[in-house]
Amino acid sequence: MYIITLDGGKTRTSCAVLDSKGNVLSHAIGKAVGTSLLSSPVVESNIRNVVFEALRRSRLNAGDIGIASFTVCDLDTKELKRSIEESIHKMGFGGEVILEPDYVGAYYVATHGSPGVGIIAGTGSIAYGEDGHGKKARAGGWGWFIGDEGSGIWIGARALNAMARAYDGTGKETSLLVMICKELKIKNCMDLMNIAYKEGTADASLASRVAPLVNRAAAEGDTEAVRILQQAGRELALMTLTVSSKLGLDEGKHIVGCVGSVFKSNIVLDTFRNLVRKQTKTVEFRGPFTDYLPLMGPAVMAFKVLEKRSPSETILETISKNLEGISRPSQN
């Protein structure tokens, strides 16, 4: 049996064709498919183009594929999912089609589909879990303007706020003021206004750019930076515990997998783990997966369907090794 996997991201889309042993027959890289930024027809066209390029390179047709497993970012509404699902079926796949949001793929990377919660904290943040009996739950994932607590953008935004308050004298002194000015190449803190707001709207990418400075400042003992990272850990723990409670997992043994670059911070990770462990004694932590392969998510989902159980460690190692270098998130 042949399997096609796809991960549609905000910066690019990755696609690979595998055989039933986890060997990669071909792969292709295509344009972004962030549905919050692109219209549905553009998303569908970009998916179609990369899928057929991967199939062409493998010398297979859509009808030869037994399982098509796709994860796509921003796939949060039933209408969007239905539209893209219909487009995928029109490609001519004769076997099973799996289509899930990208955070579900990250959950499968962390848990391999076992009962538990995947907490994803990169550019954005979301907690997603399953109880193993069909029940699913999520918390977070509202985007940078509404929420995404504990994410890279959230951390960066709070660093910018700490910088501004230190400059005004309404907040505590922090080395972030000098560090951010240096990073952005501005001599006067007020010049930040020209960078932060373009054409009257906030530029979220600025917060992502600033976020890594918080770890550096914390390592040098800056109390404001430490406070921001500890708060990030608390917010991520709250999301995780909420999902565990929704699923009824908080009283029994279950997996909590940490995914995303925010968990590179030991302050975030330790704060998070301590709070979760305090509430759920039987939790099994996995990760952090700070540099994971996005295509692993849809691959694990496909092989779970193929083998009718969680894939073996042997097949997972084979898939991971063969997918290495094909696709990594630019920010996650």
Sequence and secondary structure as in RCSB ss.txt:
>XXXX:A:sequence
MYIITLDGGKTRTSCAVLDSKGNVLSHAIGKAVGTSLLSSPVVESNIRNVVFEALRRSRLNAGDIGIASFTVCDL
DTKELKRSIEESIHKMGFGGEVILEPDYVGAYYVATHGSPGVGIIAGTGSIAYGEDGHGKKARAGGWGWFIGDEG
SGIWIGARALNAMARAYDGTGKETSLLVMICKELKIKNCMDLMNIAYKEGTADASLASRVAPLVNRAAAEGDTEA
VRILQQAGRELALMTLTVSSKLGLDEGKHIVGCVGSVFKSNIVLDTFRNLVRKQTKTVEFRGPFTDYLPLMGPAV
MAFKVLEKRSPSETILETISKNLEGISRPSQN
>XXXX:A:secstr
 EEEEEEE SS EEEEEEETTS EEEEEEE    TTTS HHHHHHHHHHHHHHHHHHHT  GGGEEEEEEEETT 
 SHHHHHHHHHHHHTTT  SEEEEEEHHHHHHHHHHTTSSEEEEEESSSEEEEEE SSS EEEEE   TTT  TT
SHHHHHHHHHHHHHHHHHTSS   THHHHHHHHHT SSGGGHHHHHEETTEE HHHHHHHHHHHHHHHHTT HHH
HHHHHHHHHHHHHHHHHHHHHHT TTS EEEEEESGGGG HHHHHHHHHHHHHH TTEEEEEEESS  TTHHHHH
HHHHHHHTS   HHHHHHHHHHHTTT   S  
